[in-house]
Amino acid sequence: MYKEFGISEEIEVLANECEKEIETELKKVDEAQTANSIKVLNAFHNNNLSEMHFAGTTGYGYNDIGRDVIEKIFAEVLGAEDSLVRNQFISGTHAITVALFAILRPGDTLLAISRETI
């Protein structure tokens, strides 16, 4: 089946055997994927997400119903009280920096302790 891609029959047989060995785990992954998809679709429905929520904005977030709804959806899906969702966050480090700027005041000290293991 995969010869046209340069994969030998021996490798194909081995891959099929491995897939059969982990079939139970793959089924669990499929079930989780289905459950999560249903959870997201229900959150879309519960929050009345529609095409109007994807309209362009000024970028300042004033009266941005799309932003408000997506934050409600994220909170519902993740089981959180509230959420903050911004596509302007460049990376995880950027998001952490924004959070720290929000909670730390000038003159505050942040103590970060880690344990190095060898």
Short mmCIF file of the C-alpha atoms (twelve columns), coordinates in Angstrom:
data_MODEL
# 
_entry.id   MODEL 
# 
loop_
_atom_site.group_PDB 
_atom_site.id 
_atom_site.type_symbol 
_atom_site.label_atom_id 
_atom_site.label_alt_id 
_atom_site.label_comp_id 
_atom_site.label_asym_id 
_atom_site.label_seq_id 
_atom_site.Cartn_x 
_atom_site.Cartn_y 
_atom_site.Cartn_z 
_atom_site.pdbx_PDB_model_num 
ATOM 1   C CA . MET A 1   0.000   0.000  0.000  1 
ATOM 2   C CA . TYR A 2   2.798   2.462  0.871  1 
ATOM 3   C CA . LYS A 3   5.372   1.264  -1.701 1 
ATOM 4   C CA . GLU A 4   4.741   4.361  -3.825 1 
ATOM 5   C CA . PHE A 5   6.041   6.421  -0.872 1 
ATOM 6   C CA . GLY A 6   9.229   4.362  -0.592 1 
ATOM 7   C CA . ILE A 7   8.084   2.432  2.496  1 
ATOM 8   C CA . SER A 8   8.968   -1.247 2.447  1 
ATOM 9   C CA . GLU A 9   6.412   -3.976 3.000  1 
ATOM 10  C CA . GLU A 10  8.342   -5.045 6.124  1 
ATOM 11  C CA . ILE A 11  7.892   -1.589 7.674  1 
ATOM 12  C CA . GLU A 12  4.211   -1.539 6.727  1 
ATOM 13  C CA . VAL A 13  3.656   -4.926 8.407  1 
ATOM 14  C CA . LEU A 14  5.516   -3.743 11.519 1 
ATOM 15  C CA . ALA A 15  3.476   -0.534 11.648 1 
ATOM 16  C CA . ASN A 16  0.213   -2.493 11.362 1 
ATOM 17  C CA . GLU A 17  1.296   -4.859 14.164 1 
ATOM 18  C CA . CYS A 18  2.173   -1.901 16.411 1 
ATOM 19  C CA . GLU A 19  -1.146  -0.253 15.649 1 
ATOM 20  C CA . LYS A 20  -2.979  -3.444 16.670 1 
ATOM 21  C CA . GLU A 21  -0.967  -3.551 19.930 1 
ATOM 22  C CA . ILE A 22  -2.027  -0.039 20.923 1 
ATOM 23  C CA . GLU A 23  -5.565  -0.259 19.537 1 
ATOM 24  C CA . THR A 24  -7.100  0.141  23.020 1 
ATOM 25  C CA . GLU A 25  -5.126  3.331  23.677 1 
ATOM 26  C CA . LEU A 26  -5.973  4.719  20.244 1 
ATOM 27  C CA . LYS A 27  -9.663  4.097  20.986 1 
ATOM 28  C CA . LYS A 28  -9.336  6.096  24.226 1 
ATOM 29  C CA . VAL A 29  -7.766  8.970  22.295 1 
ATOM 30  C CA . ASP A 30  -10.594 8.885  19.741 1 
ATOM 31  C CA . GLU A 31  -13.197 8.886  22.525 1 
ATOM 32  C CA . ALA A 32  -11.523 11.861 24.249 1 
ATOM 33  C CA . GLN A 33  -11.356 13.700 20.938 1 
ATOM 34  C CA . THR A 34  -15.053 13.119 20.318 1 
ATOM 35  C CA . ALA A 35  -16.012 14.177 23.864 1 
ATOM 36  C CA . ASN A 36  -13.917 17.364 23.600 1 
ATOM 37  C CA . SER A 37  -15.347 18.197 20.184 1 
ATOM 38  C CA . ILE A 38  -18.860 17.851 21.564 1 
ATOM 39  C CA . LYS A 39  -17.916 20.011 24.567 1 
ATOM 40  C CA . VAL A 40  -16.629 22.774 22.252 1 
ATOM 41  C CA . LEU A 41  -19.640 22.584 19.931 1 
ATOM 42  C CA . ASN A 42  -21.985 22.758 22.932 1 
ATOM 43  C CA . ALA A 43  -20.130 25.832 24.216 1 
ATOM 44  C CA . PHE A 44  -20.537 27.460 20.777 1 
ATOM 45  C CA . HIS A 45  -24.261 26.716 20.925 1 
ATOM 46  C CA . ASN A 46  -24.714 27.734 24.580 1 
ATOM 47  C CA . ASN A 47  -23.084 31.108 23.891 1 
ATOM 48  C CA . ASN A 48  -24.971 31.677 20.626 1 
ATOM 49  C CA . LEU A 49  -21.806 31.993 18.537 1 
ATOM 50  C CA . SER A 50  -22.674 33.220 15.064 1 
ATOM 51  C CA . GLU A 51  -21.055 34.852 12.070 1 
ATOM 52  C CA . MET A 52  -21.560 38.342 13.528 1 
ATOM 53  C CA . HIS A 53  -18.974 37.472 16.200 1 
ATOM 54  C CA . PHE A 54  -16.287 37.275 13.508 1 
ATOM 55  C CA . ALA A 55  -16.777 40.821 12.224 1 
ATOM 56  C CA . GLY A 56  -13.812 43.179 12.059 1 
ATOM 57  C CA . THR A 57  -13.051 45.419 15.025 1 
ATOM 58  C CA . THR A 58  -11.098 48.554 15.785 1 
ATOM 59  C CA . GLY A 59  -8.518  46.501 17.650 1 
ATOM 60  C CA . TYR A 60  -9.121  48.341 20.919 1 
ATOM 61  C CA . GLY A 61  -11.668 45.840 22.202 1 
ATOM 62  C CA . TYR A 62  -14.407 48.379 22.839 1 
ATOM 63  C CA . ASN A 63  -17.822 46.755 22.419 1 
ATOM 64  C CA . ASP A 64  -16.142 43.741 20.807 1 
ATOM 65  C CA . ILE A 65  -18.877 41.127 21.157 1 
ATOM 66  C CA . GLY A 66  -16.718 38.537 19.397 1 
ATOM 67  C CA . ARG A 67  -14.023 38.822 22.057 1 
ATOM 68  C CA . ASP A 68  -16.580 38.623 24.850 1 
ATOM 69  C CA . VAL A 69  -18.201 35.501 23.414 1 
ATOM 70  C CA . ILE A 70  -14.928 33.679 22.712 1 
ATOM 71  C CA . GLU A 71  -13.851 34.319 26.302 1 
ATOM 72  C CA . LYS A 72  -17.142 32.877 27.591 1 
ATOM 73  C CA . ILE A 73  -16.663 29.849 25.322 1 
ATOM 74  C CA . PHE A 74  -13.101 29.242 26.551 1 
ATOM 75  C CA . ALA A 75  -14.229 29.544 30.176 1 
ATOM 76  C CA . GLU A 76  -17.053 27.052 29.635 1 
ATOM 77  C CA . VAL A 77  -14.901 24.525 27.777 1 
ATOM 78  C CA . LEU A 78  -12.100 24.700 30.337 1 
ATOM 79  C CA . GLY A 79  -14.447 24.753 33.336 1 
ATOM 80  C CA . ALA A 80  -13.152 28.133 34.472 1 
ATOM 81  C CA . GLU A 81  -14.943 31.038 36.122 1 
ATOM 82  C CA . ASP A 82  -13.685 33.425 33.425 1 
ATOM 83  C CA . SER A 83  -11.024 33.596 30.737 1 
ATOM 84  C CA . LEU A 84  -8.794  36.048 28.929 1 
ATOM 85  C CA . VAL A 85  -8.182  35.161 25.289 1 
ATOM 86  C CA . ARG A 86  -6.054  37.355 23.067 1 
ATOM 87  C CA . ASN A 87  -4.537  36.521 19.736 1 
ATOM 88  C CA . GLN A 88  -2.067  39.338 20.373 1 
ATOM 89  C CA . PHE A 89  -0.109  37.220 22.856 1 
ATOM 90  C CA . ILE A 90  2.993   36.236 20.924 1 
ATOM 91  C CA . SER A 91  4.158   33.385 23.143 1 
ATOM 92  C CA . GLY A 92  3.707   31.752 26.509 1 
ATOM 93  C CA . THR A 93  6.460   33.954 27.890 1 
ATOM 94  C CA . HIS A 94  4.609   37.029 26.652 1 
ATOM 95  C CA . ALA A 95  1.412   35.865 28.375 1 
ATOM 96  C CA . ILE A 96  3.296   35.234 31.636 1 
ATOM 97  C CA . THR A 97  4.890   38.693 31.422 1 
ATOM 98  C CA . VAL A 98  1.489   40.333 30.975 1 
ATOM 99  C CA . ALA A 99  0.133   38.412 33.983 1 
ATOM 100 C CA . LEU A 100 3.114   39.414 36.140 1 
ATOM 101 C CA . PHE A 101 2.809   43.066 35.121 1 
ATOM 102 C CA . ALA A 102 -0.846  42.869 36.156 1 
ATOM 103 C CA . ILE A 103 -0.214  41.522 39.660 1 
ATOM 104 C CA . LEU A 104 3.186   42.953 40.602 1 
ATOM 105 C CA . ARG A 105 3.463   46.599 41.607 1 
ATOM 106 C CA . PRO A 106 6.579   48.775 41.358 1 
ATOM 107 C CA . GLY A 107 8.940   47.812 44.162 1 
ATOM 108 C CA . ASP A 108 7.454   44.323 44.588 1 
ATOM 109 C CA . THR A 109 9.826   41.384 44.705 1 
ATOM 110 C CA . LEU A 110 9.163   38.148 42.862 1 
ATOM 111 C CA . LEU A 111 10.933  35.142 44.307 1 
ATOM 112 C CA . ALA A 112 11.312  32.182 41.950 1 
ATOM 113 C CA . ILE A 113 12.711  29.014 43.477 1 
ATOM 114 C CA . SER A 114 13.653  25.927 41.542 1 
ATOM 115 C CA . ARG A 115 15.386  22.730 42.399 1 
ATOM 116 C CA . GLU A 116 17.978  21.469 39.979 1 
ATOM 117 C CA . THR A 117 18.142  17.740 39.555 1 
ATOM 118 C CA . ILE A 118 21.094  15.972 38.103 1 
# 
